[in-house]
Amino acid sequence: MDIAIIGCGPVGALLGNLLGAEGLSVDIYDRERDVYPLPRAVHFDGEIMRLFQSAGLANEIKAFARPGTEGTHFVNGQGRTLVRRQHDDMASHNGWTASWYFHQPLLEGALRRGLARYPNVRVHLGHEVGSVDELGHRFVIGCDGARSLVRHAIGSRRIDLGLNQPWLVVDLLCDLESARVQAIPAYTLQVCDPARPMTAVNVGPARGGWRRRWEIMLMPGDDPAHLTDPEVFWPMIARWLGPEDARLERAAVYTFHSAVQEGWRKGRLLLAGDACHQTPPFLGQGMCAGLRDAANLSWKLGAVVRGEAPDSLLDSYEVERRPHVRAFIALAVDLGGILQETDRAKAAERDRSYDGSIRTYRYPQQQLGLGCRLDQPAPVGTIFPQPCLDDGRLMDEAIGRHFAIVGDAELLKGLRTSAVVLPGVGTEWLAEHGAKAAILRPDRYIFGVARTRDELLAATRRSPASFGLLWCEPSSS
């Protein structure tokens, strides 16, 4: 076998699907026999739906995930909106709606069913790995969460980024006939009330009702052992609804952390997801970060195992991903700072600073660290948009799991290359960034851009980052 994955949650299961498509032999181990039946993560973004598309699972996931076009409002204790997430149009940068809400057990079920497509992928449920040594001399990927066995074996160093706050998480199945339920805003509410900060998320339809989540910050004097008691938490959300309006699905206390590890790889051992970073939920990006890890790692492992690239290609993984995920963690922490202010005087000062205006924010289009890309400023190292082609397909469907070159048709004319060539694609977007062509990696992050034919040819030769995975030359005619 080529690869062992420890953990069959969303990150491990997506990685298994992507490696299965790469043709690699994969064993996936999880100590639990069944998908955890209660809600956990509830949000992913358009880039993640694009990843599910690349795994051939977007249509199945779209059937139960709810497109979230309403955005997020940070409101003060009096209900005035201070900050709003500016959501994109229905067709986002990635070819999909920019936000999606979902029930994690359904997502994990879809990802596990996807694994069954690959005879080269074997899933071992109810199997707890006691030591990485028992997995032999192959690559071992730790998708095994915050208490990762693989991380312990690597000995990576934890960097605490400053946010460690306990919150009560309450998932409710709401009665759609209730007038109070109908009156709750459709957008996500971040209630920046110093008396009790909380979040209300509109998750989506569920059997027997509509799923909504409340996240409630613990305050001094709270007893975590009793906060999950219905007689304790119902009064906290009484301004919206009561037990006559909804049925409790789950209540649990979690500590929201912001942390990243240094050391995602040691020889054949690698980390992905919560094993190497933890993101507070204020941006809805915790699971997304781990799924991006899977996308970055899968094509590199494929190239290395097949002998198309040296083992050193895998050293670009942490170099690229760690600064990328830190940018998302930093924004989540900043937004958490707005939400979690409990000093009344400081909260009043915060409210006055907005002076009646509503500020907006977007998800960052963060550049990867300098790894398998050219040393050029953004948009190099950012994800390329996914337009719809003239034949009705989304761009990624035409590329598959390969490098691609897109841009000006005349510049690409007669080009001989190992990449998929898509003349005329993305030209307007490239022009906005002062370029005429772009080289895309298999994960659709931009390897390099060019303004001329000579620049394009040079881009595939002058950087050792390509590791021979890409060649390009003029036509011999």
One Martini backbone bead per residue (centre of mass of N, CA, C, O) as a GRO file, in nm:
protein
  477
    1MET     BB    1   0.100   0.033   0.016
    2ASP     BB    2   0.111   0.391   0.008
    3ILE     BB    3  -0.131   0.484   0.213
    4ALA     BB    4  -0.207   0.628   0.538
    5ILE     BB    5  -0.511   0.704   0.717
    6ILE     BB    6  -0.590   0.888   1.009
    7GLY     BB    7  -0.903   0.934   0.975
    8CYS     BB    8  -1.275   0.963   0.878
    9GLY     BB    9  -1.336   1.235   0.835
   10PRO     BB   10  -1.359   1.485   0.621
   11VAL     BB   11  -1.053   1.495   0.559
   12GLY     BB   12  -0.985   1.192   0.525
   13ALA     BB   13  -1.210   1.134   0.312
   14LEU     BB   14  -1.123   1.333   0.097
   15LEU     BB   15  -0.835   1.234   0.064
   16GLY     BB   16  -0.919   0.949  -0.025
   17ASN     BB   17  -1.063   1.038  -0.283
   18LEU     BB   18  -0.821   1.184  -0.418
   19LEU     BB   19  -0.623   0.939  -0.408
   20GLY     BB   20  -0.800   0.747  -0.564
   21ALA     BB   21  -0.791   0.925  -0.827
   22GLU     BB   22  -0.467   0.891  -0.840
   23GLY     BB   23  -0.422   0.561  -0.791
   24LEU     BB   24  -0.383   0.497  -0.501
   25SER     BB   25  -0.295   0.317  -0.220
   26VAL     BB   26  -0.544   0.295   0.049
   27ASP     BB   27  -0.560   0.339   0.406
   28ILE     BB   28  -0.834   0.368   0.640
   29TYR     BB   29  -0.856   0.486   0.982
   30ASP     BB   30  -1.107   0.422   1.246
   31ARG     BB   31  -1.229   0.386   1.568
   32GLU     BB   32  -1.499   0.428   1.445
   33ARG     BB   33  -1.785   0.284   1.290
   34ASP     BB   34  -1.944   0.555   1.291
   35VAL     BB   35  -2.101   0.822   1.234
   36TYR     BB   36  -2.145   1.102   1.383
   37PRO     BB   37  -2.486   1.201   1.455
   38LEU     BB   38  -2.407   1.493   1.525
   39PRO     BB   39  -2.347   1.806   1.521
   40ARG     BB   40  -2.094   2.032   1.395
   41ALA     BB   41  -2.022   2.129   1.138
   42VAL     BB   42  -2.198   2.400   0.912
   43HIS     BB   43  -1.959   2.518   0.714
   44PHE     BB   44  -1.897   2.619   0.371
   45ASP     BB   45  -1.739   2.708   0.079
   46GLY     BB   46  -1.686   2.749  -0.259
   47GLU     BB   47  -1.411   2.604  -0.264
   48ILE     BB   48  -1.518   2.340  -0.137
   49MET     BB   49  -1.722   2.270  -0.356
   50ARG     BB   50  -1.497   2.246  -0.566
   51LEU     BB   51  -1.369   1.999  -0.433
   52PHE     BB   52  -1.615   1.817  -0.457
   53GLN     BB   53  -1.611   1.830  -0.760
   54SER     BB   54  -1.326   1.697  -0.796
   55ALA     BB   55  -1.456   1.428  -0.644
   56GLY     BB   56  -1.758   1.382  -0.761
   57LEU     BB   57  -1.977   1.522  -0.512
   58ALA     BB   58  -2.150   1.783  -0.550
   59ASN     BB   59  -2.441   1.684  -0.614
   60GLU     BB   60  -2.486   1.527  -0.353
   61ILE     BB   61  -2.430   1.769  -0.158
   62LYS     BB   62  -2.634   1.974  -0.278
   63ALA     BB   63  -2.896   1.812  -0.182
   64PHE     BB   64  -2.827   1.904   0.149
   65ALA     BB   65  -2.718   2.178   0.097
   66ARG     BB   66  -2.723   2.524   0.184
   67PRO     BB   67  -2.743   2.815   0.036
   68GLY     BB   68  -2.572   3.117   0.158
   69THR     BB   69  -2.695   3.453   0.084
   70GLU     BB   70  -2.727   3.635   0.364
   71GLY     BB   71  -2.500   3.624   0.557
   72THR     BB   72  -2.335   3.838   0.810
   73HIS     BB   73  -2.419   3.977   1.139
   74PHE     BB   74  -2.293   4.229   1.347
   75VAL     BB   75  -2.443   4.291   1.659
   76ASN     BB   76  -2.551   4.465   1.904
   77GLY     BB   77  -2.736   4.490   2.195
   78GLN     BB   78  -2.954   4.671   2.004
   79GLY     BB   79  -2.928   4.549   1.689
   80ARG     BB   80  -2.693   4.686   1.550
   81THR     BB   81  -2.512   4.697   1.267
   82LEU     BB   82  -2.155   4.677   1.222
   83VAL     BB   83  -2.103   4.401   1.063
   84ARG     BB   84  -2.055   4.260   0.724
   85ARG     BB   85  -2.079   4.004   0.511
   86GLN     BB   86  -1.976   3.997   0.181
   87HIS     BB   87  -2.146   3.848  -0.053
   88ASP     BB   88  -2.165   3.689  -0.328
   89ASP     BB   89  -2.280   3.580  -0.581
   90MET     BB   90  -2.409   3.290  -0.676
   91ALA     BB   91  -2.158   3.315  -0.860
   92SER     BB   92  -1.858   3.257  -0.774
   93HIS     BB   93  -1.523   3.239  -0.806
   94ASN     BB   94  -1.572   2.901  -0.799
   95GLY     BB   95  -1.874   2.842  -0.931
   96TRP     BB   96  -2.006   2.895  -0.646
   97THR     BB   97  -2.148   2.946  -0.386
   98ALA     BB   98  -1.995   3.103  -0.111
   99SER     BB   99  -2.217   2.952   0.080
  100TRP     BB  100  -2.263   2.669   0.316
  101TYR     BB  101  -2.508   2.453   0.469
  102PHE     BB  102  -2.483   2.173   0.713
  103HIS     BB  103  -2.480   1.822   0.793
  104GLN     BB  104  -2.225   1.630   0.885
  105PRO     BB  105  -2.330   1.337   0.857
  106LEU     BB  106  -2.402   1.371   0.555
  107LEU     BB  107  -2.119   1.437   0.453
  108GLU     BB  108  -1.973   1.183   0.553
  109GLY     BB  109  -2.148   0.987   0.396
  110ALA     BB  110  -2.068   1.088   0.112
  111LEU     BB  111  -1.761   1.044   0.138
  112ARG     BB  112  -1.777   0.737   0.198
  113ARG     BB  113  -1.921   0.656  -0.060
  114GLY     BB  114  -1.693   0.755  -0.245
  115LEU     BB  115  -1.479   0.539  -0.161
  116ALA     BB  116  -1.631   0.290  -0.300
  117ARG     BB  117  -1.519   0.352  -0.599
  118TYR     BB  118  -1.233   0.239  -0.480
  119PRO     BB  119  -1.032  -0.043  -0.484
  120ASN     BB  120  -0.767   0.126  -0.365
  121VAL     BB  121  -0.969   0.168  -0.116
  122ARG     BB  122  -0.949   0.116   0.239
  123VAL     BB  123  -1.177   0.066   0.514
  124HIS     BB  124  -1.115   0.092   0.882
  125LEU     BB  125  -1.342   0.029   1.112
  126GLY     BB  126  -1.281   0.002   1.445
  127HIS     BB  127  -0.966   0.113   1.419
  128GLU     BB  128  -0.701   0.148   1.637
  129VAL     BB  129  -0.411   0.321   1.632
  130GLY     BB  130  -0.121   0.285   1.835
  131SER     BB  131   0.102   0.308   1.594
  132VAL     BB  132   0.287   0.403   1.321
  133ASP     BB  133   0.463   0.140   1.298
  134GLU     BB  134   0.217  -0.055   1.206
  135LEU     BB  135   0.214   0.081   0.892
  136GLY     BB  136   0.485   0.106   0.791
  137HIS     BB  137   0.657   0.203   0.479
  138ARG     BB  138   0.465   0.474   0.461
  139PHE     BB  139   0.244   0.704   0.422
  140VAL     BB  140   0.128   0.916   0.697
  141ILE     BB  141  -0.192   1.059   0.772
  142GLY     BB  142  -0.298   1.302   1.009
  143CYS     BB  143  -0.667   1.304   1.064
  144ASP     BB  144  -0.676   1.306   1.417
  145GLY     BB  145  -0.677   1.574   1.542
  146ALA     BB  146  -0.599   1.745   1.841
  147ARG     BB  147  -0.494   1.432   1.946
  148SER     BB  148  -0.259   1.342   1.769
  149LEU     BB  149  -0.059   1.075   1.699
  150VAL     BB  150   0.118   1.190   1.469
  151ARG     BB  151   0.209   1.447   1.607
  152HIS     BB  152   0.359   1.307   1.834
  153ALA     BB  153   0.563   1.164   1.642
  154ILE     BB  154   0.679   1.432   1.526
  155GLY     BB  155   0.699   1.686   1.737
  156SER     BB  156   0.542   1.934   1.720
  157ARG     BB  157   0.483   2.286   1.750
  158ARG     BB  158   0.289   2.493   1.945
  159ILE     BB  159   0.094   2.784   1.843
  160ASP     BB  160  -0.043   3.032   2.023
  161LEU     BB  161  -0.302   3.281   1.911
  162GLY     BB  162  -0.495   3.368   2.192
  163LEU     BB  163  -0.760   3.178   2.164
  164ASN     BB  164  -0.940   3.061   2.473
  165GLN     BB  165  -1.287   2.983   2.461
  166PRO     BB  166  -1.573   2.909   2.617
  167TRP     BB  167  -1.863   2.733   2.474
  168LEU     BB  168  -2.199   2.702   2.402
  169VAL     BB  169  -2.360   2.438   2.215
  170VAL     BB  170  -2.677   2.466   2.032
  171ASP     BB  171  -2.904   2.231   1.889
  172LEU     BB  172  -3.197   2.289   1.683
  173LEU     BB  173  -3.536   2.185   1.616
  174CYS     BB  174  -3.752   2.370   1.435
  175ASP     BB  175  -4.067   2.509   1.409
  176LEU     BB  176  -4.212   2.625   1.115
  177GLU     BB  177  -4.494   2.722   1.254
  178SER     BB  178  -4.349   2.925   1.414
  179ALA     BB  179  -4.346   3.262   1.456
  180ARG     BB  180  -4.070   3.293   1.596
  181VAL     BB  181  -3.903   3.143   1.389
  182GLN     BB  182  -3.986   3.323   1.141
  183ALA     BB  183  -3.852   3.594   1.279
  184ILE     BB  184  -3.583   3.500   1.228
  185PRO     BB  185  -3.316   3.565   1.080
  186ALA     BB  186  -3.146   3.430   0.801
  187TYR     BB  187  -2.901   3.527   0.904
  188THR     BB  188  -2.614   3.548   1.064
  189LEU     BB  189  -2.568   3.594   1.417
  190GLN     BB  190  -2.363   3.838   1.586
  191VAL     BB  191  -2.380   3.894   1.932
  192CYS     BB  192  -2.246   4.202   2.069
  193ASP     BB  193  -2.304   4.136   2.389
  194PRO     BB  194  -2.166   4.194   2.696
  195ALA     BB  195  -2.367   4.013   2.861
  196ARG     BB  196  -2.396   3.793   2.592
  197PRO     BB  197  -2.236   3.638   2.376
  198MET     BB  198  -2.353   3.535   2.040
  199THR     BB  199  -2.472   3.274   1.810
  200ALA     BB  200  -2.680   3.254   1.503
  201VAL     BB  201  -2.761   2.971   1.297
  202ASN     BB  202  -2.873   2.901   0.965
  203VAL     BB  203  -2.872   2.590   0.845
  204GLY     BB  204  -3.149   2.399   0.792
  205PRO     BB  205  -3.297   2.140   0.682
  206ALA     BB  206  -3.495   1.889   0.859
  207ARG     BB  207  -3.619   1.632   1.005
  208GLY     BB  208  -3.889   1.792   1.155
  209GLY     BB  209  -3.746   2.073   1.044
  210TRP     BB  210  -3.519   2.337   1.160
  211ARG     BB  211  -3.184   2.411   1.170
  212ARG     BB  212  -3.032   2.553   1.465
  213ARG     BB  213  -2.767   2.763   1.606
  214TRP     BB  214  -2.618   2.809   1.933
  215GLU     BB  215  -2.365   3.033   2.058
  216ILE     BB  216  -2.240   3.056   2.401
  217MET     BB  217  -2.082   3.249   2.613
  218LEU     BB  218  -1.890   3.226   2.874
  219MET     BB  219  -1.918   3.339   3.208
  220PRO     BB  220  -1.877   3.456   3.494
  221GLY     BB  221  -2.017   3.190   3.701
  222ASP     BB  222  -2.031   2.967   3.525
  223ASP     BB  223  -2.144   2.622   3.494
  224PRO     BB  224  -2.049   2.383   3.278
  225ALA     BB  225  -2.208   2.133   3.404
  226HIS     BB  226  -2.509   2.308   3.363
  227LEU     BB  227  -2.551   2.449   3.079
  228THR     BB  228  -2.697   2.193   2.933
  229ASP     BB  229  -2.940   2.262   3.077
  230PRO     BB  230  -3.245   2.366   2.983
  231GLU     BB  231  -3.300   2.565   3.232
  232VAL     BB  232  -3.043   2.737   3.144
  233PHE     BB  233  -3.046   2.799   2.820
  234TRP     BB  234  -3.328   2.903   2.744
  235PRO     BB  235  -3.311   3.194   2.875
  236MET     BB  236  -3.077   3.296   2.681
  237ILE     BB  237  -3.296   3.262   2.411
  238ALA     BB  238  -3.581   3.404   2.466
  239ARG     BB  239  -3.589   3.632   2.243
  240TRP     BB  240  -3.657   3.402   2.022
  241LEU     BB  241  -3.703   3.121   2.194
  242GLY     BB  242  -3.861   2.813   2.298
  243PRO     BB  243  -3.960   2.490   2.381
  244GLU     BB  244  -4.224   2.532   2.194
  245ASP     BB  245  -4.029   2.581   1.914
  246ALA     BB  246  -3.818   2.344   2.004
  247ARG     BB  247  -3.572   2.082   1.966
  248LEU     BB  248  -3.331   1.914   2.119
  249GLU     BB  249  -3.018   1.781   1.997
  250ARG     BB  250  -2.773   1.963   2.127
  251ALA     BB  251  -2.539   1.999   2.416
  252ALA     BB  252  -2.217   2.177   2.443
  253VAL     BB  253  -1.887   2.224   2.561
  254TYR     BB  254  -1.644   2.448   2.419
  255THR     BB  255  -1.313   2.523   2.312
  256PHE     BB  256  -1.191   2.793   2.151
  257HIS     BB  257  -0.924   2.786   1.918
  258SER     BB  258  -0.587   2.930   1.843
  259ALA     BB  259  -0.380   2.728   1.629
  260VAL     BB  260  -0.040   2.621   1.533
  261GLN     BB  261   0.184   2.419   1.375
  262GLU     BB  262   0.526   2.315   1.385
  263GLY     BB  263   0.536   2.046   1.192
  264TRP     BB  264   0.390   1.852   0.927
  265ARG     BB  265   0.674   1.697   0.885
  266LYS     BB  266   0.824   1.349   0.900
  267GLY     BB  267   0.890   1.222   0.638
  268ARG     BB  268   0.618   0.995   0.624
  269LEU     BB  269   0.491   1.217   0.806
  270LEU     BB  270   0.159   1.374   0.825
  271LEU     BB  271  -0.060   1.662   0.835
  272ALA     BB  272  -0.421   1.733   0.894
  273GLY     BB  273  -0.601   1.970   1.012
  274ASP     BB  274  -0.642   1.970   1.353
  275ALA     BB  275  -0.349   1.855   1.385
  276CYS     BB  276  -0.228   2.166   1.268
  277HIS     BB  277  -0.508   2.330   1.325
  278GLN     BB  278  -0.703   2.602   1.491
  279THR     BB  279  -1.031   2.745   1.441
  280PRO     BB  280  -1.236   2.968   1.500
  281PRO     BB  281  -1.596   3.005   1.415
  282PHE     BB  282  -1.641   3.317   1.306
  283LEU     BB  283  -1.585   3.213   0.981
  284GLY     BB  284  -1.631   2.909   0.897
  285GLN     BB  285  -1.304   2.758   0.863
  286GLY     BB  286  -1.208   2.494   0.995
  287MET     BB  287  -1.275   2.266   0.788
  288CYS     BB  288  -1.172   2.407   0.535
  289ALA     BB  289  -0.871   2.394   0.600
  290GLY     BB  290  -0.849   2.083   0.588
  291LEU     BB  291  -0.949   2.051   0.290
  292ARG     BB  292  -0.712   2.213   0.172
  293ASP     BB  293  -0.497   2.021   0.256
  294ALA     BB  294  -0.593   1.782   0.084
  295ALA     BB  295  -0.556   1.923  -0.191
  296ASN     BB  296  -0.251   1.987  -0.167
  297LEU     BB  297  -0.151   1.686  -0.101
  298SER     BB  298  -0.261   1.488  -0.318
  299TRP     BB  299  -0.096   1.567  -0.580
  300LYS     BB  300   0.182   1.531  -0.448
  301LEU     BB  301   0.161   1.236  -0.369
  302GLY     BB  302   0.110   1.133  -0.652
  303ALA     BB  303   0.381   1.227  -0.778
  304VAL     BB  304   0.571   1.079  -0.580
  305VAL     BB  305   0.468   0.783  -0.596
  306ARG     BB  306   0.499   0.779  -0.923
  307GLY     BB  307   0.785   0.938  -0.984
  308GLU     BB  308   0.746   1.254  -1.089
  309ALA     BB  309   0.862   1.337  -0.802
  310PRO     BB  310   1.020   1.438  -0.546
  311ASP     BB  311   1.001   1.428  -0.206
  312SER     BB  312   1.044   1.748  -0.176
  313LEU     BB  313   0.757   1.842  -0.253
  314LEU     BB  314   0.638   1.802   0.044
  315ASP     BB  315   0.778   2.061   0.167
  316SER     BB  316   0.556   2.265   0.043
  317TYR     BB  317   0.309   2.228   0.219
  318GLU     BB  318   0.361   2.398   0.479
  319VAL     BB  319   0.473   2.651   0.341
  320GLU     BB  320   0.190   2.715   0.213
  321ARG     BB  321  -0.037   2.661   0.440
  322ARG     BB  322   0.033   2.814   0.702
  323PRO     BB  323  -0.008   3.115   0.607
  324HIS     BB  324  -0.295   3.072   0.508
  325VAL     BB  325  -0.431   2.980   0.777
  326ARG     BB  326  -0.342   3.225   0.948
  327ALA     BB  327  -0.519   3.434   0.805
  328PHE     BB  328  -0.791   3.308   0.893
  329ILE     BB  329  -0.740   3.312   1.195
  330ALA     BB  330  -0.696   3.617   1.224
  331LEU     BB  331  -0.981   3.699   1.132
  332ALA     BB  332  -1.135   3.535   1.343
  333VAL     BB  333  -1.011   3.680   1.588
  334ASP     BB  334  -1.104   3.964   1.517
  335LEU     BB  335  -1.407   3.896   1.518
  336GLY     BB  336  -1.403   3.785   1.809
  337GLY     BB  337  -1.334   4.059   1.938
  338ILE     BB  338  -1.603   4.191   1.875
  339LEU     BB  339  -1.789   3.976   2.013
  340GLN     BB  340  -1.620   3.929   2.311
  341GLU     BB  341  -1.697   4.191   2.440
  342THR     BB  342  -1.753   4.257   2.808
  343ASP     BB  343  -1.690   4.550   2.825
  344ARG     BB  344  -1.903   4.806   2.834
  345ALA     BB  345  -1.722   5.048   2.763
  346LYS     BB  346  -1.581   4.915   2.516
  347ALA     BB  347  -1.841   4.853   2.363
  348ALA     BB  348  -1.934   5.146   2.335
  349GLU     BB  349  -1.684   5.238   2.182
  350ARG     BB  350  -1.716   5.047   1.946
  351ASP     BB  351  -1.992   5.153   1.851
  352ARG     BB  352  -1.896   5.449   1.800
  353SER     BB  353  -1.677   5.380   1.579
  354TYR     BB  354  -1.906   5.329   1.352
  355ASP     BB  355  -2.095   5.578   1.313
  356GLY     BB  356  -2.348   5.420   1.162
  357SER     BB  357  -2.176   5.230   1.010
  358ILE     BB  358  -2.112   4.958   0.776
  359ARG     BB  359  -1.903   4.705   0.777
  360THR     BB  360  -1.694   4.503   0.565
  361TYR     BB  361  -1.628   4.156   0.467
  362ARG     BB  362  -1.400   3.909   0.344
  363TYR     BB  363  -1.263   3.659   0.222
  364PRO     BB  364  -0.953   3.575   0.186
  365GLN     BB  365  -0.709   3.598  -0.085
  366GLN     BB  366  -0.472   3.395  -0.021
  367GLN     BB  367  -0.137   3.340  -0.024
  368LEU     BB  368   0.083   3.127  -0.070
  369GLY     BB  369   0.350   3.005   0.004
  370LEU     BB  370   0.683   2.948  -0.096
  371GLY     BB  371   0.683   2.682  -0.322
  372CYS     BB  372   0.485   2.561  -0.578
  373ARG     BB  373   0.596   2.847  -0.709
  374LEU     BB  374   0.636   3.149  -0.810
  375ASP     BB  375   0.819   3.453  -0.741
  376GLN     BB  376   0.525   3.614  -0.714
  377PRO     BB  377   0.280   3.805  -0.699
  378ALA     BB  378  -0.021   3.858  -0.672
  379PRO     BB  379  -0.203   3.591  -0.797
  380VAL     BB  380   0.009   3.426  -0.720
  381GLY     BB  381  -0.102   3.167  -0.503
  382THR     BB  382  -0.391   3.174  -0.599
  383ILE     BB  383  -0.710   3.114  -0.680
  384PHE     BB  384  -0.866   3.037  -0.957
  385PRO     BB  385  -1.114   3.084  -1.138
  386GLN     BB  386  -1.449   2.935  -1.233
  387PRO     BB  387  -1.561   2.907  -1.528
  388CYS     BB  388  -1.781   2.888  -1.786
  389LEU     BB  389  -1.798   2.725  -2.066
  390ASP     BB  390  -1.919   2.704  -2.384
  391ASP     BB  391  -2.017   2.389  -2.320
  392GLY     BB  392  -2.111   2.421  -1.990
  393ARG     BB  393  -1.865   2.375  -1.840
  394LEU     BB  394  -1.663   2.360  -1.594
  395MET     BB  395  -1.333   2.405  -1.595
  396ASP     BB  396  -1.238   2.155  -1.418
  397GLU     BB  397  -1.363   1.936  -1.606
  398ALA     BB  398  -1.143   1.990  -1.840
  399ILE     BB  399  -0.877   1.926  -1.664
  400GLY     BB  400  -0.857   1.784  -1.406
  401ARG     BB  401  -0.548   1.621  -1.278
  402HIS     BB  402  -0.390   1.895  -1.386
  403PHE     BB  403  -0.224   2.096  -1.555
  404ALA     BB  404  -0.267   2.445  -1.668
  405ILE     BB  405  -0.340   2.666  -1.954
  406VAL     BB  406  -0.443   3.006  -1.961
  407GLY     BB  407  -0.580   3.239  -2.212
  408ASP     BB  408  -0.460   3.378  -2.471
  409ALA     BB  409  -0.498   3.243  -2.779
  410GLU     BB  410  -0.246   3.352  -2.930
  411LEU     BB  411  -0.033   3.281  -2.713
  412LEU     BB  412  -0.124   2.956  -2.718
  413LYS     BB  413  -0.054   2.899  -2.999
  414GLY     BB  414   0.107   2.594  -3.061
  415LEU     BB  415   0.144   2.467  -2.794
  416ARG     BB  416   0.376   2.254  -2.621
  417THR     BB  417   0.233   2.041  -2.363
  418SER     BB  418   0.142   1.877  -2.056
  419ALA     BB  419  -0.083   2.063  -2.047
  420VAL     BB  420  -0.383   2.201  -2.027
  421VAL     BB  421  -0.542   2.383  -2.290
  422LEU     BB  422  -0.727   2.715  -2.255
  423PRO     BB  423  -0.835   2.909  -2.474
  424GLY     BB  424  -0.991   3.211  -2.359
  425VAL     BB  425  -0.953   3.167  -2.053
  426GLY     BB  426  -0.959   3.430  -1.822
  427THR     BB  427  -0.888   3.711  -1.961
  428GLU     BB  428  -1.022   3.931  -1.790
  429TRP     BB  429  -0.893   3.860  -1.520
  430LEU     BB  430  -0.600   3.885  -1.616
  431ALA     BB  431  -0.612   4.182  -1.707
  432GLU     BB  432  -0.663   4.290  -1.416
  433HIS     BB  433  -0.352   4.152  -1.353
  434GLY     BB  434  -0.146   4.197  -1.600
  435ALA     BB  435  -0.229   3.940  -1.786
  436LYS     BB  436  -0.242   3.652  -2.037
  437ALA     BB  437  -0.137   3.412  -1.848
  438ALA     BB  438  -0.183   3.084  -1.681
  439ILE     BB  439  -0.060   2.862  -1.435
  440LEU     BB  440  -0.209   2.560  -1.323
  441ARG     BB  441  -0.268   2.362  -1.082
  442PRO     BB  442  -0.441   2.087  -0.972
  443ASP     BB  443  -0.567   2.297  -0.736
  444ARG     BB  444  -0.586   2.597  -0.891
  445TYR     BB  445  -0.335   2.722  -0.829
  446ILE     BB  446  -0.104   2.966  -0.906
  447PHE     BB  447   0.209   2.930  -1.045
  448GLY     BB  448   0.183   3.144  -1.296
  449VAL     BB  449   0.252   3.438  -1.494
  450ALA     BB  450   0.191   3.606  -1.822
  451ARG     BB  451   0.252   3.837  -2.108
  452THR     BB  452   0.426   3.633  -2.276
  453ARG     BB  453   0.562   3.376  -2.439
  454ASP     BB  454   0.840   3.386  -2.304
  455GLU     BB  455   0.737   3.393  -2.013
  456LEU     BB  456   0.591   3.124  -2.024
  457LEU     BB  457   0.832   2.942  -2.090
  458ALA     BB  458   1.007   3.034  -1.846
  459ALA     BB  459   0.813   2.951  -1.612
  460THR     BB  460   0.875   2.627  -1.664
  461ARG     BB  461   1.213   2.657  -1.606
  462ARG     BB  462   1.322   2.860  -1.361
  463SER     BB  463   1.178   2.662  -1.155
  464PRO     BB  464   1.210   2.403  -0.923
  465ALA     BB  465   0.900   2.371  -0.843
  466SER     BB  466   0.813   2.179  -1.088
  467PHE     BB  467   0.980   1.905  -1.102
  468GLY     BB  468   0.890   1.822  -1.407
  469LEU     BB  469   0.562   1.835  -1.426
  470LEU     BB  470   0.629   2.068  -1.642
  471TRP     BB  471   0.597   2.133  -1.994
  472CYS     BB  472   0.719   2.381  -2.244
  473GLU     BB  473   0.676   2.462  -2.599
  474PRO     BB  474   0.706   2.524  -2.901
  475SER     BB  475   0.627   2.475  -3.198
  476SER     BB  476   0.774   2.277  -3.461
  477SER     BB  477   0.644   2.443  -3.714
   0.00000   0.00000   0.00000
